[in-house]
Every structure is written in C-alpha cells, then in structure tokens.
Amino acid sequence: MYIYADNAATTKMSKSAVETVLNIMKDVYGNPSSLHSMGQKAKEILEKARKDVADCIGAEFKEVYFTSGGTESDNQAIISAAEIGLLNKKKHIISTKIEHHAVLHTLKKLEKKGFEVTLLDVPEDGIIRVEDFVDAIREDTAFATIMFANNEIGTIQPIGEIGRICREKEIIFHTDAVQAAGHVEIDVKKLNIDMLSLSSHKFHGPKGVGALYVRKNLPLTNIIEGGAQERGKRAGTENLPGIAGMAETLKEACSHLEENARKETALRDRLIVGLSEISHSMLNGDWKNRLPGNVNYIFEGIEGESLLLLLDSRGISASSGSACTSGSLEPSHVLLAIGRPHEVAHGSLRLTISSENTMEEMDYIVEQTKEVVEYLRSISPMWEQITKQKETNNE
Ligand SMILES: *Cc1c(COP(=O)(O)O)cnc(C)c1O
C-alpha cells in the first residue's frame, strides 16, 4: 500500500489540470502579448483563467494578478502594503508568530528598513485572539498580514472579524490563503480582504504558479521589472499552461468545496480518533476550527524525523510537522509559538490528506503509527525518563 498524506507540502495534480497543461503546451504556444491569432488565442485563455480564479474567491476579474506562487504573492503583497504605508507615514505592521516564512522573512526585511512589526502571540489552540489584534493596533498601523489557515497545524484564523476591524480602521489587510484556497470557502468582499495570496500546487494544480488578489484602487509595487504583463505589475511572459491548469483545478475545487470538505473531515476525524488511543499523545491545534484535511499530532518521547522515516518505509508519506526546515534540527516555530516545549515539539507528525484518500488508508495509517511509536519509545532514552517521572509522580 502507498499513501500520500503530505498534501500541505504539495498535492498531486488533478487529471483535468494535467490535461489542460498538456493541451496548452501542445496547441496554444503563442505569447499572450503577440498581436497575431496564436497570441490572441493565448490571451483569451489567460483572461478566462483570470475570471475563473476571480469567481472562485469572490473577486473582480481585474483584481487578480498571476505570479510564480504563494511565496511571490506574499512578498509582493507585503512590499506593496509597506510602500502604501510609507506614503501615509505609517510604519507599523501586525502579523502573527505562526506565519509562513514567505511572510515572516519579508517582514524581517521591512524591519531592517525601519518598519515596526508586532507578531501576535498564538494561544495553545492555534487561533489568534481578536482582542489581541485590537490591542496591537496603533495610530500608525499600516497593514496587517494574517494567514487564513496554518500550513502546519491547520487552524483557521478569524479572518472575517479581522477584516471588518481593518476596514473600519483603514488598515490594509493581507491574508496568506495558500492553505485555504480551494479547500474552504473564501469571499474576499464579504471578508473585507484587501490582498490575498494563493498557490496552485496546494490545490492539485501545477507547481510554480499562483495568484495575488488585490482590491481595486490599491496600488501594487513591482518586485519583478520588465515588460508590461499583468497590467504592468508583474513582468515576464506568462506561464500560460500553469495559469490555465491552476484556474481549471481551482474552478473544479470550488464547485466541489462542500463535498470534498465533508469527505476530508470524516477521514481526518477517523485519524484523530485513532491516534488519540496512543498514550502521551496530543493533537496540535483546535480540532473543530481547522482545515478539513489537516492532522498534526505530538507523541511524547520520540523524534518526529525517525517516525517519519519509519512510516515512509511502510508506504506512508507524511511530514514531521516542520517541513520547511527539514534537514535542520530546529523545531517548528509554529509548535513553539503555541507553547510546545522544544523536546516535545520534536515528536510531531503532520498528516495532510485529500478527498481521494479512503477510510481503509486512515486505518492503515493509525495501525502503522501505533506500531512505530511503540517501537521508537522502546528504544528511546527520552521515553524512559518520561515514564519514570510519571511513576514517581504517581507514588
Ligand atoms: C506553501 C505555502 C506557501 C508558499 O507557496 P509556494 O507556492 O510554494 O511558493 C506560502 N504560505 C503557505 C501558508 C503555504 O502553505
């Protein structure tokens, strides 16, 4: 049996996305900027893709810009919001401790240029408190960047409330919705979102392509200079096969949103209930307010990396919950932010599933995880210490 359970890292492309990409590569190879008929055909596909993406998030067609993915969208949104801040003599930014590095590292760069950044604390349930957000607001707050859903623990933030407050206080609001788009309902108008990042490969589209929604009349700053593509805001010949493949998959995901979420939630909950039978284990992040496909568990006394490798040898692809820094021994900044101690944070496992997974697969994962955790604990000095300590406490 082989089970892919690492969909937060990337997804398998859908059949329709593969087909769309191949067809365009074969048949529509024109440059959308060319005036001849092959170019115009490409242009038509490009603009149809823009409309499909816009429709899925409740945006207008002209508010969608294509980029190379979530990272670029995050960078451009944040740099643009900072530029607007400078014009208005505002230099304060609000974000959270659990953002993706595409956001955190861009904010670090702005800090070096004189911006002041407040990173909100995140309670154990993985959800920021709206009161904390309100408390952080200053006269000179230029913008807020708060992720829609977390990539490690799957928790969904109170985006609607944050959006309402930002609109009221004239604070630009960007959200990294890379994990949310195509998985949960998003309406940028209802939620008062000014800028939103999404990435194709997180919802079964091709890699290296994404989009940035920017509310009309908000000026974007270029981070890539050159030709006049994307209304002059993102230079470079468009990745048309990627863009069309992304739009096709997003359209499909959006039309099956509830159905997929229902399936994934049932699979997810089966996993959570199964894993909860393992002693000294704990779910990271709130159970209810989380992405339908995300499970993140901590098993005390073991190393997440060893668990990951042993599961891999049994045909299960998962993540140790710190995918972006894998290779380094730093525990995940997200798990540390929600208060997991260093040594415990190392024992985390992230399983992210798609609606194509089955209940049998969930049972197999639970069974294998139980065995592997038991084995790792049997050879773990850390586990020996933990059990000794508990015995002493019970005496
Ligand atoms: C994957 C991810 C990104 C980066 O997107 P890429 O398209 O891989 O550059 C940014 N933010 C979050 C929350 C992600 O999960």
PDBQT file of the ligand as one rigid body, heavy atoms in Angstrom, charges set to zero:
ROOT
HETATM    1  C1  LIG A 401       3.125  26.524   0.524  1.00  0.00    +0.000 C 
HETATM    2  C2  LIG A 401       2.860  27.783   1.233  1.00  0.00    +0.000 A 
HETATM    3  C3  LIG A 401       3.421  28.999   0.788  1.00  0.00    +0.000 A 
HETATM    4  C4  LIG A 401       4.374  29.057  -0.366  1.00  0.00    +0.000 C 
HETATM    5  O1  LIG A 401       3.755  28.800  -1.593  1.00  0.00    +0.000 OA
HETATM    6  P1  LIG A 401       4.652  28.377  -2.864  1.00  0.00    +0.000 P 
HETATM    7  O2  LIG A 401       3.686  28.386  -3.989  1.00  0.00    +0.000 OA
HETATM    8  O3  LIG A 401       5.185  27.033  -2.564  1.00  0.00    +0.000 OA
HETATM    9  O4  LIG A 401       5.702  29.414  -3.009  1.00  0.00    +0.000 OA
HETATM   10  C5  LIG A 401       3.099  30.143   1.460  1.00  0.00    +0.000 A 
HETATM   11  N1  LIG A 401       2.261  30.132   2.512  1.00  0.00    +0.000 NA
HETATM   12  C6  LIG A 401       1.702  28.990   2.968  1.00  0.00    +0.000 A 
HETATM   13  C7  LIG A 401       0.769  29.044   4.107  1.00  0.00    +0.000 C 
HETATM   14  C8  LIG A 401       1.988  27.778   2.344  1.00  0.00    +0.000 A 
HETATM   15  O5  LIG A 401       1.442  26.661   2.802  1.00  0.00    +0.000 OA
ENDROOT
TORSDOF 0
